[in-house]
């Protein structure tokens, strides 16, 4: 492995021409969405009032393992893809570990994250359908930033409902979105009926992704020629993010490297699902024995402490019922700095793989995550987003475990984005003002009480 360069890129002719649909490889598929009024599985017509038609087709597709990427989206991808696969030589050195650490860096675009992979696809399909506007939610602001960029490129209007506490913590994210032409509304707001209801029931709340989703859906269905788009959780989002895993797999194979452990941060599941997709298909077919690890914040522990249950995807209970690991749609997480991981539920694909034992999960509090972020920044020269730092913490722990055992394992993690809009978080960390919050069983029960089946 001495011939492996610091950064590994693919050539243009090596770039993926199709997304990977891991559901086609799964022995047991995730359960379908359930219509809350009828109790029956959702069909295409149930989803069309909210989502773009082509995205609904992808959402429901469980049989085609590879779905071609349209030329127009491939052209857009070339602005920032391929992203580099980087060998963390300096991190390995300071940890004094025999492990070999690689990370797939998705921060090489103005949005600063992997979110642009799905934003480009979703806006393209909206434009193709003849839609003139879109609505969405955003937590940390990475998804809103990416979607603003894509909407500007394809000429589609956009309204972003940004979780209120994140809009206060990250005002320059709001400015970035506005620069690209988006209308940004702190959520919950008084611009929607559900926003007014949430504010009346929870005065002074900092909001949540579930709240913002409710507002965005309401606005979409009330606005002519408009649809709602989502940056995580849903099957078609993980499909688009599979380009990350496909590139990574091709780059590692190019240099004869096989990962033993793959680690990703987990909020709604889009980055983790995309990174592991082709590797997971091989594991299901018995072609590898990779350990997959999802890392989440202790303050919002949907996998490690949640319930595998049918639940609404939003606080206002307007979505179909989704079988996932969840803390309950009524759970409002604490205002930690990893805003992109502040979601009550987990992707149904990731949830099913975790439930069936293909994925392990860990949780960390934010101060130890920022310890890992600072260590990484000092030796690798990239300031990571708080979300991404969860994966870094997981990778460091895995590397130190290798040091104890003397095993030279290959560790791969996803560096999903940069933290240059998160300076207030780093300032709080450096000044010793960062607090750690872990919900009690009683706190979690309040969220579980909101589950449809009452479990």
DOLOPA-57495 format. One record per residue (C-alpha): residue number from 1; residue in three letters; chain; x, y, z. Coordinates in pm, 1 decimal, always signed. Layout:
// residues N
REC|nr|rest|kette|X|Y|Z
REC|NUM|ALA|A|X|Y|Z;
...
***
This chain:
// residues 455
REC|nr|rest|kette|X|Y|Z
REC|1|UNK|A|+0.0|+0.0|+0.0;
REC|2|UNK|A|+303.6|+229.0|-10.4;
REC|3|UNK|A|+208.9|+339.9|-362.9;
REC|4|UNK|A|-117.8|+498.5|-248.3;
REC|5|UNK|A|-112.3|+876.7|-296.4;
REC|6|UNK|A|-241.1|+1127.5|-44.3;
REC|7|UNK|A|-546.8|+1200.0|-259.8;
REC|8|UNK|A|-709.3|+951.0|-494.5;
REC|9|UNK|A|-923.1|+1079.6|-781.9;
REC|10|UNK|A|-1110.9|+898.3|-1054.5;
REC|11|UNK|A|-1071.1|+988.8|-1419.7;
REC|12|UNK|A|-1375.8|+1127.1|-1599.7;
REC|13|UNK|A|-1436.4|+796.8|-1779.9;
REC|14|UNK|A|-1441.2|+623.0|-1441.3;
REC|15|UNK|A|-1723.7|+836.0|-1296.9;
REC|16|UNK|A|-2047.2|+647.0|-1220.6;
REC|17|UNK|A|-2311.7|+663.5|-1491.6;
REC|18|UNK|A|-2586.5|+515.0|-1274.1;
REC|19|UNK|A|-2694.9|+538.2|-911.1;
REC|20|UNK|A|-2700.3|+226.2|-692.7;
REC|21|UNK|A|-3029.7|+111.6|-537.9;
REC|22|UNK|A|-2931.0|-106.9|-242.1;
REC|23|UNK|A|-3291.0|-216.8|-185.7;
REC|24|UNK|A|-3262.5|-441.9|-490.8;
REC|25|UNK|A|-2990.9|-639.3|-309.7;
REC|26|UNK|A|-3164.2|-657.2|+28.2;
REC|27|UNK|A|-3306.9|-996.9|+118.8;
REC|28|UNK|A|-3587.0|-830.0|+310.9;
REC|29|UNK|A|-3703.0|-491.3|+184.3;
REC|30|UNK|A|-3790.0|-194.9|+406.6;
REC|31|UNK|A|-4162.2|-181.7|+471.6;
REC|32|UNK|A|-4359.7|+47.2|+238.7;
REC|33|UNK|A|-4499.9|+380.3|+351.3;
REC|34|UNK|A|-4844.7|+345.9|+507.0;
REC|35|UNK|A|-5129.6|+585.7|+431.2;
REC|36|UNK|A|-5239.8|+708.0|+776.0;
REC|37|UNK|A|-5606.1|+737.7|+673.8;
REC|38|UNK|A|-5650.5|+397.2|+507.9;
REC|39|UNK|A|-5380.9|+189.5|+675.5;
REC|40|UNK|A|-5279.1|+60.7|+331.7;
REC|41|UNK|A|-4936.9|+86.3|+164.5;
REC|42|UNK|A|-4894.0|+412.2|-23.2;
REC|43|UNK|A|-4912.3|+396.8|-400.5;
REC|44|UNK|A|-4781.3|+642.4|-657.8;
REC|45|UNK|A|-5094.6|+858.2|-664.7;
REC|46|UNK|A|-5078.2|+905.9|-286.8;
REC|47|UNK|A|-4736.4|+1071.4|-313.8;
REC|48|UNK|A|-4776.8|+1279.3|-631.6;
REC|49|UNK|A|-4945.6|+1580.2|-463.8;
REC|50|UNK|A|-4629.1|+1634.7|-257.0;
REC|51|UNK|A|-4333.5|+1496.2|-458.3;
REC|52|UNK|A|-4210.7|+1516.4|-818.0;
REC|53|UNK|A|-4331.2|+1227.6|-1033.7;
REC|54|UNK|A|-3987.2|+1092.4|-1127.9;
REC|55|UNK|A|-3878.8|+1099.7|-763.0;
REC|56|UNK|A|-4189.9|+903.5|-663.9;
REC|57|UNK|A|-4094.1|+639.5|-921.7;
REC|58|UNK|A|-3747.1|+615.7|-766.8;
REC|59|UNK|A|-3891.1|+613.5|-415.4;
REC|60|UNK|A|-4103.5|+308.0|-489.6;
REC|61|UNK|A|-3847.6|+118.7|-701.0;
REC|62|UNK|A|-3721.0|-187.5|-512.1;
REC|63|UNK|A|-3617.9|-401.8|-810.2;
REC|64|UNK|A|-3371.9|-206.7|-1030.8;
REC|65|UNK|A|-3026.5|-212.7|-872.1;
REC|66|UNK|A|-2883.9|+51.0|-1106.6;
REC|67|UNK|A|-3074.6|+358.9|-1222.6;
REC|68|UNK|A|-2913.7|+569.3|-1499.1;
REC|69|UNK|A|-2805.3|+924.4|-1413.2;
REC|70|UNK|A|-2943.1|+1166.5|-1676.9;
REC|71|UNK|A|-2683.6|+1349.6|-1886.0;
REC|72|UNK|A|-2789.2|+1688.9|-1747.7;
REC|73|UNK|A|-2723.0|+1573.9|-1391.1;
REC|74|UNK|A|-2391.2|+1418.6|-1490.2;
REC|75|UNK|A|-2295.4|+1754.0|-1643.0;
REC|76|UNK|A|-2379.5|+1931.3|-1317.3;
REC|77|UNK|A|-2188.4|+1671.7|-1114.3;
REC|78|UNK|A|-1872.8|+1749.3|-1313.0;
REC|79|UNK|A|-1861.3|+2090.9|-1144.0;
REC|80|UNK|A|-1757.1|+1922.5|-817.3;
REC|81|UNK|A|-1715.9|+1550.7|-885.3;
REC|82|UNK|A|-1528.8|+1326.1|-847.3;
REC|83|UNK|A|-1460.2|+1411.5|-486.9;
REC|84|UNK|A|-1127.7|+1294.0|-344.2;
REC|85|UNK|A|-1067.2|+983.7|-139.1;
REC|86|UNK|A|-793.7|+1088.5|+103.5;
REC|87|UNK|A|-548.8|+880.4|+305.6;
REC|88|UNK|A|-527.9|+1031.5|+654.7;
REC|89|UNK|A|-153.9|+974.7|+694.4;
REC|90|UNK|A|-113.6|+1253.2|+951.0;
REC|91|UNK|A|-405.6|+1136.1|+1164.5;
REC|92|UNK|A|-260.0|+785.4|+1158.9;
REC|93|UNK|A|+73.8|+927.5|+1274.8;
REC|94|UNK|A|-55.4|+1122.8|+1575.2;
REC|95|UNK|A|-269.3|+826.6|+1681.5;
REC|96|UNK|A|+32.2|+596.0|+1642.2;
REC|97|UNK|A|-199.5|+331.1|+1503.2;
REC|98|UNK|A|-129.8|+44.7|+1263.7;
REC|99|UNK|A|-469.9|+112.9|+1108.2;
REC|100|UNK|A|-490.9|+271.2|+765.1;
REC|101|UNK|A|-748.1|+550.4|+762.1;
REC|102|UNK|A|-922.5|+685.7|+452.5;
REC|103|UNK|A|-1194.0|+947.9|+421.8;
REC|104|UNK|A|-1418.2|+1045.8|+132.9;
REC|105|UNK|A|-1429.0|+1425.9|+134.0;
REC|106|UNK|A|-1756.8|+1578.7|+14.3;
REC|107|UNK|A|-1685.7|+1942.0|+108.3;
REC|108|UNK|A|-1535.0|+2052.8|-222.6;
REC|109|UNK|A|-1832.0|+2264.6|-332.9;
REC|110|UNK|A|-1984.8|+2592.5|-218.3;
REC|111|UNK|A|-2260.4|+2423.4|-18.1;
REC|112|UNK|A|-1980.0|+2254.5|+174.4;
REC|113|UNK|A|-2133.0|+1908.2|+184.8;
REC|114|UNK|A|-2257.4|+1593.4|+11.0;
REC|115|UNK|A|-2609.1|+1736.1|-10.0;
REC|116|UNK|A|-2554.9|+1875.6|-359.6;
REC|117|UNK|A|-2561.7|+1521.1|-502.0;
REC|118|UNK|A|-2933.7|+1484.9|-436.5;
REC|119|UNK|A|-3021.6|+1854.2|-468.6;
REC|120|UNK|A|-2907.1|+1855.5|-831.6;
REC|121|UNK|A|-3113.7|+1547.5|-911.5;
REC|122|UNK|A|-3429.4|+1661.5|-738.7;
REC|123|UNK|A|-3429.9|+2008.8|-891.9;
REC|124|UNK|A|-3357.6|+1867.1|-1237.9;
REC|125|UNK|A|-3661.0|+1639.2|-1216.4;
REC|126|UNK|A|-3875.8|+1928.1|-1087.5;
REC|127|UNK|A|-3769.5|+2144.1|-1381.1;
REC|128|UNK|A|-3829.7|+1857.4|-1623.4;
REC|129|UNK|A|-4183.9|+1822.2|-1485.9;
REC|130|UNK|A|-4248.4|+2192.3|-1545.7;
REC|131|UNK|A|-4266.7|+2295.6|-1180.9;
REC|132|UNK|A|-4183.9|+2657.3|-1103.2;
REC|133|UNK|A|-4115.4|+2644.4|-729.0;
REC|134|UNK|A|-4008.2|+2411.0|-448.2;
REC|135|UNK|A|-4017.0|+2409.5|-69.0;
REC|136|UNK|A|-3787.4|+2233.5|+173.5;
REC|137|UNK|A|-3652.6|+2230.1|+528.0;
REC|138|UNK|A|-3294.7|+2253.3|+649.8;
REC|139|UNK|A|-3126.2|+2193.6|+984.3;
REC|140|UNK|A|-2759.2|+2283.8|+978.3;
REC|141|UNK|A|-2816.5|+2464.3|+649.7;
REC|142|UNK|A|-2612.7|+2236.4|+426.2;
REC|143|UNK|A|-2918.2|+2095.9|+248.3;
REC|144|UNK|A|-3075.0|+2439.4|+210.1;
REC|145|UNK|A|-2748.3|+2573.9|+70.8;
REC|146|UNK|A|-2715.8|+2288.5|-176.6;
REC|147|UNK|A|-3075.7|+2315.4|-291.0;
REC|148|UNK|A|-3041.0|+2693.4|-331.9;
REC|149|UNK|A|-2743.2|+2634.9|-559.8;
REC|150|UNK|A|-2927.7|+2375.2|-767.3;
REC|151|UNK|A|-3240.7|+2589.2|-795.3;
REC|152|UNK|A|-3031.5|+2884.6|-913.0;
REC|153|UNK|A|-2866.4|+2662.7|-1174.5;
REC|154|UNK|A|-3190.2|+2520.6|-1313.0;
REC|155|UNK|A|-3404.6|+2833.7|-1264.4;
REC|156|UNK|A|-3655.7|+2718.4|-1000.6;
REC|157|UNK|A|-3784.0|+2931.0|-710.2;
REC|158|UNK|A|-3720.5|+2801.0|-357.7;
REC|159|UNK|A|-3849.9|+2858.7|-4.0;
REC|160|UNK|A|-3642.8|+2709.5|+277.6;
REC|161|UNK|A|-3781.8|+2654.6|+627.9;
REC|162|UNK|A|-3469.1|+2659.9|+844.5;
REC|163|UNK|A|-3478.5|+2524.9|+1199.1;
REC|164|UNK|A|-3494.0|+2840.1|+1410.5;
REC|165|UNK|A|-3208.3|+2756.5|+1647.5;
REC|166|UNK|A|-2984.3|+2676.3|+1349.1;
REC|167|UNK|A|-3074.3|+3002.6|+1177.3;
REC|168|UNK|A|-2965.9|+3181.9|+1496.3;
REC|169|UNK|A|-2645.6|+2977.3|+1533.8;
REC|170|UNK|A|-2552.6|+3000.5|+1164.3;
REC|171|UNK|A|-2669.7|+3334.1|+1020.1;
REC|172|UNK|A|-2423.2|+3317.6|+732.4;
REC|173|UNK|A|-2582.1|+2997.0|+608.3;
REC|174|UNK|A|-2897.9|+3201.7|+566.6;
REC|175|UNK|A|-2702.7|+3467.3|+377.2;
REC|176|UNK|A|-2555.9|+3203.1|+145.7;
REC|177|UNK|A|-2899.7|+3066.4|+61.4;
REC|178|UNK|A|-3033.1|+3416.0|+1.8;
REC|179|UNK|A|-2737.1|+3492.6|-223.5;
REC|180|UNK|A|-2850.5|+3207.8|-446.8;
REC|181|UNK|A|-3203.2|+3349.1|-448.3;
REC|182|UNK|A|-3382.0|+3139.5|-185.6;
REC|183|UNK|A|-3645.9|+3272.1|+54.0;
REC|184|UNK|A|-3540.0|+3156.9|+403.0;
REC|185|UNK|A|-3796.0|+3132.4|+685.5;
REC|186|UNK|A|-3692.2|+3043.4|+1045.0;
REC|187|UNK|A|-3911.2|+2753.1|+1164.9;
REC|188|UNK|A|-4148.8|+2724.5|+1337.1;
REC|189|UNK|A|-4297.1|+3041.3|+1189.9;
REC|190|UNK|A|-4629.3|+3222.1|+1176.1;
REC|191|UNK|A|-4645.3|+3181.4|+797.3;
REC|192|UNK|A|-4818.3|+2841.0|+811.6;
REC|193|UNK|A|-5104.2|+2694.7|+1011.8;
REC|194|UNK|A|-4888.5|+2415.9|+1152.9;
REC|195|UNK|A|-4615.8|+2665.2|+1246.1;
REC|196|UNK|A|-4866.3|+2875.0|+1440.8;
REC|197|UNK|A|-4994.3|+2560.2|+1616.3;
REC|198|UNK|A|-4642.7|+2448.9|+1716.3;
REC|199|UNK|A|-4562.1|+2797.5|+1848.7;
REC|200|UNK|A|-4880.1|+2807.6|+2053.8;
REC|201|UNK|A|-4804.3|+2467.5|+2208.2;
REC|202|UNK|A|-4429.6|+2529.1|+2254.3;
REC|203|UNK|A|-4367.4|+2902.1|+2303.3;
REC|204|UNK|A|-4003.2|+2993.1|+2254.8;
REC|205|UNK|A|-3912.1|+2660.6|+2095.8;
REC|206|UNK|A|-3597.2|+2648.2|+1884.2;
REC|207|UNK|A|-3771.8|+2414.1|+1643.8;
REC|208|UNK|A|-3669.0|+2085.1|+1488.1;
REC|209|UNK|A|-3639.7|+1926.9|+1147.1;
REC|210|UNK|A|-3978.3|+1767.3|+1206.2;
REC|211|UNK|A|-4133.6|+2111.4|+1257.1;
REC|212|UNK|A|-3966.8|+2254.0|+947.7;
REC|213|UNK|A|-4077.2|+1957.8|+735.3;
REC|214|UNK|A|-4438.6|+2015.0|+839.8;
REC|215|UNK|A|-4423.6|+2379.4|+735.1;
REC|216|UNK|A|-4253.8|+2302.7|+405.0;
REC|217|UNK|A|-4511.3|+2036.2|+313.8;
REC|218|UNK|A|-4802.5|+2265.1|+400.8;
REC|219|UNK|A|-4659.0|+2545.1|+189.4;
REC|220|UNK|A|-4597.5|+2309.8|-103.0;
REC|221|UNK|A|-4949.6|+2171.9|-119.7;
REC|222|UNK|A|-5098.7|+2521.9|-93.2;
REC|223|UNK|A|-4877.8|+2674.6|-363.7;
REC|224|UNK|A|-4965.2|+2626.4|-733.6;
REC|225|UNK|A|-4713.1|+2433.8|-946.6;
REC|226|UNK|A|-4497.4|+2361.1|-641.5;
REC|227|UNK|A|-4363.9|+2046.9|-475.9;
REC|228|UNK|A|-4174.8|+1958.2|-158.8;
REC|229|UNK|A|-3822.7|+1812.4|-168.1;
REC|230|UNK|A|-3632.2|+1648.4|+117.8;
REC|231|UNK|A|-3257.4|+1619.2|+174.6;
REC|232|UNK|A|-3241.7|+1295.3|+373.8;
REC|233|UNK|A|-3438.3|+994.5|+503.9;
REC|234|UNK|A|-3628.7|+904.5|+186.4;
REC|235|UNK|A|-3523.1|+620.0|-40.7;
REC|236|UNK|A|-3461.9|+833.9|-348.7;
REC|237|UNK|A|-3226.5|+1062.2|-152.7;
REC|238|UNK|A|-3010.9|+766.7|-47.3;
REC|239|UNK|A|-3020.6|+652.3|-409.6;
REC|240|UNK|A|-2869.9|+981.7|-530.6;
REC|241|UNK|A|-2609.8|+976.9|-252.6;
REC|242|UNK|A|-2492.0|+633.6|-364.8;
REC|243|UNK|A|-2262.6|+815.7|-607.2;
REC|244|UNK|A|-2041.9|+875.5|-301.3;
REC|245|UNK|A|-2011.7|+503.7|-229.6;
REC|246|UNK|A|-1970.5|+411.2|-596.7;
REC|247|UNK|A|-1682.6|+656.5|-640.0;
REC|248|UNK|A|-1523.2|+539.0|-316.7;
REC|249|UNK|A|-1545.6|+172.0|-411.1;
REC|250|UNK|A|-1398.0|+238.3|-756.5;
REC|251|UNK|A|-1109.7|+442.9|-611.6;
REC|252|UNK|A|-1023.7|+180.3|-349.5;
REC|253|UNK|A|-1035.6|-98.1|-606.4;
REC|254|UNK|A|-806.3|+109.0|-830.2;
REC|255|UNK|A|-536.0|+81.7|-563.1;
REC|256|UNK|A|-620.0|-266.1|-437.6;
REC|257|UNK|A|-757.3|-152.8|-101.7;
REC|258|UNK|A|-1053.2|-311.4|+77.9;
REC|259|UNK|A|-1212.0|-147.8|+384.8;
REC|260|UNK|A|-1260.6|-349.7|+701.2;
REC|261|UNK|A|-1469.7|-82.2|+873.2;
REC|262|UNK|A|-1690.1|+188.4|+718.1;
REC|263|UNK|A|-1813.6|+468.0|+945.3;
REC|264|UNK|A|-2061.3|+748.5|+881.4;
REC|265|UNK|A|-2247.4|+1006.1|+1084.2;
REC|266|UNK|A|-2619.6|+939.2|+1098.6;
REC|267|UNK|A|-2907.5|+1183.7|+1131.6;
REC|268|UNK|A|-3163.3|+1103.3|+864.7;
REC|269|UNK|A|-2930.3|+852.3|+698.9;
REC|270|UNK|A|-2855.7|+1000.3|+355.2;
REC|271|UNK|A|-2477.2|+1024.0|+377.9;
REC|272|UNK|A|-2431.9|+692.7|+559.2;
REC|273|UNK|A|-2669.3|+516.1|+322.7;
REC|274|UNK|A|-2498.5|+658.9|+17.0;
REC|275|UNK|A|-2146.5|+578.9|+137.3;
REC|276|UNK|A|-2219.8|+216.2|+224.8;
REC|277|UNK|A|-2462.0|+132.0|-58.3;
REC|278|UNK|A|-2243.5|-71.4|-300.0;
REC|279|UNK|A|-2033.9|-217.0|-16.9;
REC|280|UNK|A|-2350.1|-325.6|+164.3;
REC|281|UNK|A|-2484.4|-500.0|-145.5;
REC|282|UNK|A|-2164.5|-703.9|-157.9;
REC|283|UNK|A|-2190.8|-788.1|+212.1;
REC|284|UNK|A|-2549.2|-905.8|+173.3;
REC|285|UNK|A|-2429.4|-1133.3|-107.9;
REC|286|UNK|A|-2147.1|-1271.4|+106.8;
REC|287|UNK|A|-1865.7|-1098.9|-82.8;
REC|288|UNK|A|-1716.3|-910.5|+213.7;
REC|289|UNK|A|-1730.5|-898.1|+591.1;
REC|290|UNK|A|-1714.4|-520.2|+640.9;
REC|291|UNK|A|-1822.6|-372.4|+973.9;
REC|292|UNK|A|-2058.8|-79.6|+914.6;
REC|293|UNK|A|-2094.5|+177.7|+1192.9;
REC|294|UNK|A|-2351.3|+456.5|+1222.8;
REC|295|UNK|A|-2252.4|+737.0|+1462.4;
REC|296|UNK|A|-2517.7|+966.7|+1606.5;
REC|297|UNK|A|-2535.9|+1235.6|+1876.6;
REC|298|UNK|A|-2626.0|+1126.0|+2227.9;
REC|299|UNK|A|-2876.0|+1411.9|+2234.5;
REC|300|UNK|A|-3079.6|+1261.9|+1947.1;
REC|301|UNK|A|-3018.2|+885.2|+1962.5;
REC|302|UNK|A|-3274.5|+742.2|+1720.9;
REC|303|UNK|A|-3083.2|+418.7|+1651.9;
REC|304|UNK|A|-2921.1|+354.0|+1988.4;
REC|305|UNK|A|-3223.4|+440.3|+2202.2;
REC|306|UNK|A|-3514.8|+472.3|+1962.1;
REC|307|UNK|A|-3794.7|+230.3|+1877.4;
REC|308|UNK|A|-3843.5|+46.0|+1548.4;
REC|309|UNK|A|-4194.0|+157.8|+1475.4;
REC|310|UNK|A|-4430.4|+318.4|+1229.9;
REC|311|UNK|A|-4413.6|+693.0|+1275.7;
REC|312|UNK|A|-4479.7|+1021.1|+1101.6;
REC|313|UNK|A|-4185.6|+1191.1|+938.1;
REC|314|UNK|A|-4281.4|+1533.5|+1071.7;
REC|315|UNK|A|-4405.2|+1701.3|+1387.3;
REC|316|UNK|A|-4735.4|+1804.0|+1227.1;
REC|317|UNK|A|-4813.4|+1441.6|+1135.2;
REC|318|UNK|A|-4882.8|+1517.5|+768.8;
REC|319|UNK|A|-4654.6|+1256.1|+608.5;
REC|320|UNK|A|-4723.9|+887.7|+546.3;
REC|321|UNK|A|-4629.6|+648.6|+824.6;
REC|322|UNK|A|-4271.5|+526.7|+792.4;
REC|323|UNK|A|-4129.3|+210.9|+952.3;
REC|324|UNK|A|-3806.1|+336.3|+1104.9;
REC|325|UNK|A|-3606.3|+375.7|+1421.4;
REC|326|UNK|A|-3759.1|+681.5|+1582.2;
REC|327|UNK|A|-3779.4|+887.6|+1898.5;
REC|328|UNK|A|-4133.5|+988.1|+1808.3;
REC|329|UNK|A|-4240.0|+1274.1|+1582.9;
REC|330|UNK|A|-4323.6|+1474.7|+1895.1;
REC|331|UNK|A|-3963.1|+1460.2|+2018.7;
REC|332|UNK|A|-3788.9|+1797.8|+1997.5;
REC|333|UNK|A|-3413.7|+1751.7|+2044.9;
REC|334|UNK|A|-3185.9|+1982.4|+2238.9;
REC|335|UNK|A|-3017.3|+2263.5|+2040.9;
REC|336|UNK|A|-2680.7|+2094.6|+1991.2;
REC|337|UNK|A|-2450.7|+2217.7|+1716.0;
REC|338|UNK|A|-2488.7|+1918.0|+1485.0;
REC|339|UNK|A|-2808.5|+2058.3|+1336.9;
REC|340|UNK|A|-2809.6|+1813.6|+1047.1;
REC|341|UNK|A|-2837.3|+1522.5|+1293.3;
REC|342|UNK|A|-3128.8|+1670.7|+1489.5;
REC|343|UNK|A|-3400.7|+1452.4|+1340.7;
REC|344|UNK|A|-3629.4|+1220.8|+1533.8;
REC|345|UNK|A|-3615.8|+929.6|+1288.7;
REC|346|UNK|A|-3382.6|+734.2|+1063.4;
REC|347|UNK|A|-3401.6|+635.3|+696.7;
REC|348|UNK|A|-3617.5|+323.5|+649.6;
REC|349|UNK|A|-3331.0|+164.3|+453.3;
REC|350|UNK|A|-3073.3|+229.8|+725.4;
REC|351|UNK|A|-3327.8|+132.1|+991.5;
REC|352|UNK|A|-3399.7|-201.5|+825.4;
REC|353|UNK|A|-3030.0|-279.2|+775.9;
REC|354|UNK|A|-2963.4|-191.8|+1140.0;
REC|355|UNK|A|-3260.6|-397.0|+1259.0;
REC|356|UNK|A|-3138.1|-696.4|+1057.6;
REC|357|UNK|A|-2788.7|-672.3|+1206.6;
REC|358|UNK|A|-2593.3|-538.6|+908.7;
REC|359|UNK|A|-2507.3|-207.1|+1079.5;
REC|360|UNK|A|-2381.4|-123.6|+1429.6;
REC|361|UNK|A|-2450.9|+209.8|+1597.1;
REC|362|UNK|A|-2271.6|+433.2|+1848.1;
REC|363|UNK|A|-2355.6|+767.3|+2004.9;
REC|364|UNK|A|-2130.9|+1042.1|+2143.7;
REC|365|UNK|A|-2186.1|+1369.8|+2325.7;
REC|366|UNK|A|-2091.2|+1687.2|+2144.8;
REC|367|UNK|A|-1788.4|+1786.7|+2352.3;
REC|368|UNK|A|-1603.2|+1462.1|+2273.3;
REC|369|UNK|A|-1708.3|+1498.5|+1909.5;
REC|370|UNK|A|-1554.0|+1847.7|+1900.2;
REC|371|UNK|A|-1238.4|+1709.3|+2063.9;
REC|372|UNK|A|-1210.3|+1476.2|+1766.0;
REC|373|UNK|A|-1288.8|+1757.4|+1521.0;
REC|374|UNK|A|-1012.8|+1977.8|+1663.1;
REC|375|UNK|A|-761.9|+1693.4|+1653.9;
REC|376|UNK|A|-849.8|+1619.5|+1292.0;
REC|377|UNK|A|-830.6|+1986.0|+1187.7;
REC|378|UNK|A|-484.3|+2025.1|+1339.5;
REC|379|UNK|A|-334.5|+1729.8|+1154.0;
REC|380|UNK|A|-535.7|+1701.1|+831.8;
REC|381|UNK|A|-595.1|+2069.4|+757.7;
REC|382|UNK|A|-974.6|+2055.3|+712.0;
REC|383|UNK|A|-1219.8|+2203.2|+962.0;
REC|384|UNK|A|-1500.7|+1946.1|+970.1;
REC|385|UNK|A|-1870.4|+2012.5|+1011.4;
REC|386|UNK|A|-2004.3|+1909.4|+1353.9;
REC|387|UNK|A|-2208.5|+1637.2|+1182.8;
REC|388|UNK|A|-1902.1|+1494.2|+1006.4;
REC|389|UNK|A|-1703.3|+1509.0|+1329.4;
REC|390|UNK|A|-1917.9|+1227.0|+1466.5;
REC|391|UNK|A|-1773.4|+997.3|+1200.4;
REC|392|UNK|A|-1423.3|+1125.0|+1280.5;
REC|393|UNK|A|-1474.2|+1038.2|+1647.1;
REC|394|UNK|A|-1588.7|+690.7|+1547.7;
REC|395|UNK|A|-1287.0|+646.5|+1319.6;
REC|396|UNK|A|-1042.3|+762.6|+1588.2;
REC|397|UNK|A|-1188.4|+517.5|+1838.7;
REC|398|UNK|A|-1164.9|+234.5|+1583.4;
REC|399|UNK|A|-802.8|+327.0|+1506.3;
REC|400|UNK|A|-710.2|+333.5|+1876.3;
REC|401|UNK|A|-871.2|-6.9|+1917.1;
REC|402|UNK|A|-641.6|-129.8|+1638.5;
REC|403|UNK|A|-348.4|+18.0|+1829.1;
REC|404|UNK|A|-442.8|-185.0|+2137.3;
REC|405|UNK|A|-486.0|-507.9|+1940.9;
REC|406|UNK|A|-203.5|-453.7|+1691.7;
REC|407|UNK|A|-441.0|-510.9|+1398.3;
REC|408|UNK|A|-375.4|-319.0|+1076.5;
REC|409|UNK|A|-733.7|-268.7|+965.3;
REC|410|UNK|A|-846.1|-37.5|+685.6;
REC|411|UNK|A|-1089.6|+222.6|+819.1;
REC|412|UNK|A|-1302.5|+432.8|+584.5;
REC|413|UNK|A|-1523.2|+719.5|+696.6;
REC|414|UNK|A|-1730.8|+986.1|+528.4;
REC|415|UNK|A|-1620.9|+1346.2|+575.8;
REC|416|UNK|A|-1953.4|+1484.6|+464.6;
REC|417|UNK|A|-1881.1|+1856.0|+487.6;
REC|418|UNK|A|-1683.0|+2148.9|+619.8;
REC|419|UNK|A|-1743.4|+2350.8|+936.6;
REC|420|UNK|A|-1659.3|+2701.9|+820.7;
REC|421|UNK|A|-2017.4|+2816.7|+886.1;
REC|422|UNK|A|-1999.7|+2664.4|+1234.9;
REC|423|UNK|A|-1750.6|+2901.8|+1393.5;
REC|424|UNK|A|-1985.6|+2995.8|+1677.9;
REC|425|UNK|A|-1991.5|+2627.0|+1772.4;
REC|426|UNK|A|-1613.5|+2606.1|+1765.3;
REC|427|UNK|A|-1594.8|+2929.7|+1963.1;
REC|428|UNK|A|-1819.4|+2784.0|+2231.7;
REC|429|UNK|A|-1607.8|+2470.2|+2239.0;
REC|430|UNK|A|-1279.5|+2662.0|+2270.2;
REC|431|UNK|A|-1419.2|+2888.5|+2543.1;
REC|432|UNK|A|-1539.0|+2590.9|+2745.5;
REC|433|UNK|A|-1903.6|+2692.4|+2711.5;
REC|434|UNK|A|-2021.6|+2380.6|+2531.9;
REC|435|UNK|A|-2262.7|+2167.9|+2731.3;
REC|436|UNK|A|-2354.2|+1805.0|+2680.2;
REC|437|UNK|A|-2713.0|+1692.1|+2700.4;
REC|438|UNK|A|-2835.3|+1334.3|+2700.5;
REC|439|UNK|A|-3212.6|+1288.3|+2721.8;
REC|440|UNK|A|-3340.3|+1088.6|+3015.5;
REC|441|UNK|A|-3572.0|+792.9|+2973.8;
REC|442|UNK|A|-3852.7|+1024.9|+3080.7;
REC|443|UNK|A|-3758.4|+1275.1|+2809.3;
REC|444|UNK|A|-3763.3|+1002.5|+2546.9;
REC|445|UNK|A|-4094.3|+868.7|+2669.4;
REC|446|UNK|A|-4258.8|+1199.7|+2584.8;
REC|447|UNK|A|-4156.9|+1141.3|+2224.1;
REC|448|UNK|A|-4261.1|+775.7|+2228.5;
REC|449|UNK|A|-4602.5|+882.4|+2356.1;
REC|450|UNK|A|-4651.9|+1059.1|+2021.6;
REC|451|UNK|A|-4610.7|+735.9|+1821.8;
REC|452|UNK|A|-4925.1|+639.3|+1627.8;
REC|453|UNK|A|-4953.0|+296.6|+1791.5;
REC|454|UNK|A|-4879.1|+438.8|+2135.5;
REC|455|UNK|A|-4591.2|+193.2|+2186.4;
***
